[in-house]
Amino acid sequence: MGGIEHFEMTRDEPYTATKVSYEACAFCGLVGKYPMPPEDDLKRYYGTSWQYESARPGYDLAARFIHRGLFDADGCGKFPQKAGPAMNETQVIGDRTILDVGSKGSQMAQELSRLGVDIDSAGGLDAQPVTPEVQQAWLGSGVGPTANHSIVSACHILEHVLRPDLFLQDLARLTASGGYIYLEVPSLRGGILDVGLCDDLNRNHLWHFGQGALSMLATQIGTLVAIETEFGLPGWPVDRVLIKKTRPQEESERCIQFIKTDMECEYFKASATIREHPPKNVALYGASHSYARLVESDPRLLAYRIFDNYKHGSTYSLSFGPKRERTIEPMEYANIGSVGSRTFFVTTRSYNSYVDIKKWLNRNHPGILVKTPYASIAAAVGEQ
């Protein structure tokens, strides 16, 4: 991908005289701009007023992702607690506050509170604060301040900093040991088209991240709890990451395995796993984006029945090639009873979604066997 040249552009200067190119890491998929602008130029650029013309959308979706991740990581829907000296005692991790880096206010804390997370806003940090509760800061130098926040959130900031690794180190210094760091960036996998010209890269951004690159960055500061691509905001697909501040080496081996399976086209591997079983013996659950990716990569999966409690009654058709369809069925005992071995493969590639769906299916349909066809998720949940 290296050597793709075009003129630099920013919001206030659509085209400048500077030519830049993008270089991609063949291992993890990280895409970076070359040459990078000077830090002083970045500070001036991100100190302009246009950044505050509209609120960033999607705090509710981000809060739900964080809440699911906290539930999976700690086994309870509340945060943040850990076992105390006695079995029936708990103690708070950190100071029970959330700091929003790049914040325009306390929206994230408000959304988490609505979900029952016992968390207070610690305000925010930004290059040009416009409200009293947001402080001025310039993180990413590797020498940032220290604090004891239970959660630190950084939405759509990582793609703008010169050194993402140093930025994460700064975030880790602000986070209590055992606390959580939430990152959100535009999804490179989702196909960012907000430039609308010669490529899928936003020319305002210094970096573009795939899930492999985000996973590698996460291991520098802690344990990767959850990662997913979210398509819930039209025209704004994002990658979300939740990291627990731990000893990074504890997670590095699983992260490397995740990247390897991702690079080896995990969808094709998942298809092969499913096709080890005849269509009369197993079925699929979840007519999601991941299901579409599976079927498009291997149309033979249309031979397998697909169930989805929210999308049943419609049909899935191949986007390309011969017109082939599959009816989406509801999860009713009358239907699932006809599945041979009553084994269901859940098609979502989201770790959090799989855990939630498996819990729901086991609770409501205890007679079925629920599995994931994806090697990385199977390793993470102990199904291998």
C-alpha positions in Angstrom: 0.0 0.0 0.0 3.0 2.2 0.4 3.6 4.9 -2.2 -0.1 6.0 -2.6 0.5 9.7 -3.0 -1.9 12.6 -2.9 -2.1 16.2 -1.7 -2.6 16.7 2.0 -6.0 18.0 3.1 -7.5 19.3 6.3 -11.0 20.7 7.1 -9.9 24.3 6.9 -7.5 23.7 4.0 -9.1 21.2 1.6 -5.8 20.9 -0.4 -2.3 22.0 0.6 0.9 22.0 -1.3 2.2 19.0 0.7 2.3 15.6 -0.9 1.9 12.6 1.5 1.7 8.9 1.1 0.4 6.0 3.2 2.5 3.1 4.4 1.0 -0.1 5.7 2.4 -2.7 8.0 2.2 -6.1 6.3 1.9 -7.9 9.7 -0.8 -6.0 11.6 -2.4 -3.8 8.9 -1.6 -0.4 10.6 -1.7 2.3 8.0 0.3 5.5 8.7 0.8 8.8 6.9 4.2 9.8 5.7 5.7 12.3 6.3 4.0 13.1 9.6 3.2 16.8 10.3 5.2 18.6 13.1 3.7 18.4 16.5 3.3 22.2 16.8 1.3 22.2 13.5 -1.0 19.5 15.0 -1.5 21.5 18.2 -2.6 24.6 16.2 -4.8 22.5 14.0 -6.6 20.7 16.8 -7.0 24.0 18.6 -9.4 25.4 16.0 -13.0 26.0 16.8 -14.7 23.8 14.1 -14.2 20.7 16.2 -16.9 21.9 18.6 -19.6 22.6 16.0 -21.4 19.3 16.6 -21.4 16.6 19.3 -19.8 13.2 18.5 -22.6 10.7 17.9 -22.8 7.2 19.4 -22.1 7.6 23.1 -25.0 5.3 23.8 -23.6 2.5 21.6 -20.2 3.0 23.1 -21.5 2.8 26.6 -23.4 -0.5 25.8 -20.2 -2.0 24.5 -18.3 -0.9 27.6 -21.0 -2.3 29.9 -21.0 -5.7 28.1 -17.2 -5.8 28.4 -17.3 -5.0 32.1 -19.9 -7.8 32.6 -17.8 -10.3 30.7 -14.6 -9.4 32.4 -15.8 -9.2 36.0 -18.8 -11.5 35.9 -21.2 -8.9 37.1 -23.1 -6.0 35.5 -21.6 -3.4 37.8 -18.3 -1.7 37.9 -15.8 -1.5 39.3 -15.3 -4.1 42.1 -12.9 -6.8 43.1 -12.8 -9.3 45.9 -12.0 -7.9 49.3 -10.3 -9.6 52.3 -13.5 -11.5 53.1 -15.4 -13.5 50.5 -18.5 -11.4 51.0 -16.7 -8.1 50.7 -15.8 -6.0 47.7 -13.8 -2.9 47.1 -13.8 -0.3 44.4 -11.1 -0.4 41.7 -9.8 3.1 41.3 -11.7 6.2 42.4 -14.9 5.2 40.6 -14.7 7.9 38.0 -14.5 8.0 34.3 -12.2 10.4 32.4 -13.1 11.2 28.8 -10.1 12.2 26.7 -11.1 14.2 23.7 -14.4 15.0 25.5 -16.9 17.7 24.9 -18.6 16.9 28.3 -19.7 14.1 30.5 -21.8 12.2 27.9 -20.1 8.8 28.4 -20.5 8.9 32.2 -24.2 9.8 31.7 -24.8 6.9 29.3 -23.0 4.4 31.6 -25.0 5.6 34.6 -28.2 4.9 32.7 -27.0 1.3 32.3 -26.5 1.0 36.0 -22.7 1.4 36.1 -21.8 3.1 39.4 -19.5 5.7 37.9 -19.0 9.5 38.2 -17.7 11.8 35.6 -14.1 13.1 36.2 -14.6 15.6 33.3 -12.4 15.4 30.3 -9.2 16.4 28.6 -9.0 18.1 25.3 -6.8 20.3 23.2 -9.2 23.2 23.3 -11.7 22.9 26.1 -14.9 24.9 25.8 -16.7 23.9 29.1 -15.4 24.3 32.6 -15.4 20.6 33.4 -13.0 19.8 30.5 -9.3 20.5 31.1 -6.7 21.4 28.5 -4.1 18.7 27.8 -1.9 17.4 25.0 -1.3 13.7 25.5 0.9 11.4 23.4 4.3 12.4 24.5 4.8 9.5 26.9 5.3 11.8 29.9 1.6 12.6 30.8 0.1 13.1 34.3 -0.9 10.2 36.6 -4.3 9.5 38.1 -6.4 6.7 39.5 -9.5 6.7 37.3 -11.6 3.5 37.1 -12.3 4.0 33.4 -10.5 6.2 30.8 -12.2 6.7 27.5 -10.7 8.0 24.2 -13.1 8.3 21.3 -11.7 9.2 17.9 -8.4 10.5 19.2 -6.0 7.7 18.5 -6.0 8.3 14.8 -4.9 11.9 15.3 -1.8 11.5 17.5 1.8 11.3 16.3 2.7 8.3 18.5 -0.3 6.0 19.3 1.9 3.8 21.5 2.9 6.8 23.7 -0.7 8.0 23.8 -1.8 4.6 25.2 1.0 4.8 27.8 -0.4 8.2 28.8 -3.9 6.8 29.1 -2.5 3.9 31.2 -0.9 6.4 33.6 -4.3 7.9 34.1 -6.0 4.5 34.8 -6.0 2.6 38.1 -4.4 -0.8 38.1 -7.2 -3.2 37.2 -9.2 -0.4 35.7 -10.3 -0.1 32.0 -9.4 1.9 28.9 -11.9 2.3 26.1 -10.8 3.2 22.6 -12.9 4.0 19.6 -11.5 4.7 16.1 -13.0 4.8 12.5 -13.1 1.3 11.1 -10.7 0.6 8.3 -12.3 -2.8 7.8 -15.7 -1.1 7.6 -14.7 1.0 4.6 -14.3 4.6 5.6 -15.4 6.7 2.6 -15.6 10.2 4.1 -12.9 11.6 1.7 -15.0 10.6 -1.3 -12.1 10.9 -3.7 -9.4 8.4 -4.7 -9.2 6.1 -1.7 -10.9 4.9 1.5 -8.6 6.8 3.8 -9.6 10.0 5.7 -6.8 12.5 4.9 -7.4 14.3 8.2 -6.2 11.2 10.0 -2.6 10.3 10.7 -3.3 6.6 11.3 -5.9 4.0 10.1 -6.3 0.9 12.3 -7.4 -2.7 11.6 -8.4 -4.9 14.5 -4.9 -6.6 14.3 -3.1 -3.3 14.9 -5.5 -2.3 17.7 -4.9 -5.7 19.4 -1.2 -5.3 19.2 -1.4 -1.8 20.7 -3.7 -3.1 23.5 -1.1 -5.6 24.7 1.3 -2.8 25.5 -0.8 -1.7 28.4 -3.0 -4.6 29.4 -5.4 -7.3 28.5 -7.7 -7.2 25.5 -11.2 -7.7 27.0 -13.3 -7.0 23.9 -12.9 -5.8 20.3 -15.6 -5.4 17.6 -16.5 -3.5 14.5 -19.8 -1.6 14.9 -21.9 -0.8 11.9 -24.8 0.7 14.0 -24.2 4.3 13.0 -25.0 4.8 9.3 -21.9 6.1 7.4 -19.8 5.9 10.6 -18.5 2.3 11.1 -16.1 2.2 14.1 -13.8 -0.3 15.8 -14.3 -0.5 19.6 -11.7 -1.8 22.0 -11.9 -2.4 25.8 -8.6 -3.0 27.6 -8.1 -4.0 31.2 -4.9 -2.4 32.7 -2.8 -5.5 33.6 0.6 -6.8 32.9 0.9 -6.6 29.1 2.8 -9.9 28.7 -0.1 -11.9 30.0 -2.1 -11.0 26.8 0.6 -10.9 24.1 0.5 -14.6 23.0 -3.3 -14.6 22.5 -3.1 -11.3 20.6 -0.5 -12.6 18.2 -2.7 -15.7 17.6 -5.6 -13.4 16.9 -3.7 -11.5 14.3 -2.5 -14.7 12.6 -6.0 -16.1 12.3 -7.2 -12.8 11.1 -4.6 -12.6 8.4 -5.3 -16.2 7.3 -8.9 -15.2 6.5 -10.8 -16.4 9.5 -14.1 -16.3 7.6 -12.8 -19.0 5.3 -11.6 -21.1 8.2 -14.9 -20.7 10.0 -16.7 -21.8 6.9 -14.6 -25.0 6.7 -15.3 -25.6 10.4 -19.1 -25.4 9.8 -18.9 -27.6 6.7 -17.3 -30.4 8.7 -21.0 -31.1 9.7 -23.7 -31.9 7.2 -26.5 -29.2 6.9 -29.0 -31.7 8.3 -27.0 -31.9 11.6 -26.3 -28.3 12.4 -27.8 -24.8 12.0 -26.5 -21.2 12.2 -27.7 -18.4 14.5 -27.4 -14.7 13.7 -28.2 -13.1 10.4 -25.6 -10.4 11.0 -22.9 -8.7 9.0 -20.6 -11.6 9.9 -23.1 -14.1 8.5 -23.1 -12.1 5.3 -19.3 -12.2 5.2 -19.4 -16.0 5.8 -21.9 -16.7 3.0 -20.3 -14.4 0.5 -17.0 -16.1 1.1 -18.5 -19.6 0.8 -22.0 -19.7 -0.8 -22.3 -23.4 0.2 -23.3 -22.1 3.6 -26.7 -21.2 2.2 -27.5 -24.9 2.5 -27.5 -24.5 6.3 -30.6 -23.2 8.1 -30.2 -19.8 9.7 -32.1 -18.6 12.8 -32.4 -15.1 14.2 -34.9 -14.0 16.8 -34.9 -10.4 15.5 -34.7 -10.8 11.8 -36.8 -13.9 11.2 -39.4 -13.9 8.4 -37.1 -12.3 5.9 -34.6 -13.9 3.4 -30.9 -13.5 2.9 -29.7 -13.3 -0.7 -26.2 -13.3 -2.1 -25.1 -9.9 -3.1 -23.0 -11.2 -6.1 -23.2 -14.1 -8.4 -26.2 -16.4 -9.0 -29.4 -15.4 -7.1 -29.5 -17.7 -4.1 -31.6 -17.2 -1.0 -32.1 -18.5 2.5 -35.1 -17.9 4.8 -34.3 -16.7 8.2 -36.2 -18.7 10.9 -37.3 -17.8 14.4 -35.9 -19.6 17.5 -39.0 -21.7 18.3 -39.0 -25.2 19.6 -41.1 -26.4 16.7 -38.4 -25.2 14.3 -35.2 -26.1 16.2 -36.4 -29.5 17.1 -36.0 -30.5 13.5 -32.2 -29.7 13.5 -30.4 -33.0 13.5 -28.0 -32.9 16.4 -29.4 -29.5 17.7 -26.0 -27.9 17.3 -25.9 -24.2 16.5 -22.9 -22.2 15.3 -23.2 -18.5 16.2 -22.1 -16.5 13.2 -21.1 -13.2 14.9 -17.4 -12.5 15.0 -17.8 -10.1 18.0 -16.5 -11.6 21.2 -19.0 -9.8 23.3 -21.9 -10.6 21.1 -21.0 -14.2 21.1 -20.8 -14.5 24.9 -24.2 -12.7 25.2 -25.9 -14.8 22.5 -24.5 -18.1 24.0 -25.8 -17.1 27.5 -29.2 -16.3 26.0 -29.5 -19.5 23.9 -28.4 -21.7 26.8 -30.9 -20.1 29.1 -33.9 -20.2 26.7 -33.0 -23.4 24.8 -31.1 -25.6 27.2 -31.3 -28.6 24.9 -29.0 -27.2 22.2 -25.2 -27.1 21.9 -23.9 -23.6 21.1 -20.5 -23.2 19.5 -18.5 -20.5 17.6 -16.8 -21.4 14.3 -14.1 -18.7 14.7 -10.7 -19.9 16.0 -9.9 -16.7 17.9 -13.2 -16.5 19.8 -13.0 -20.3 20.5 -9.6 -19.8 22.0 -10.7 -16.8 24.0 -13.7 -18.6 25.6 -12.0 -21.9 26.0 -13.8 -23.9 23.4 -10.6 -25.3 21.9 
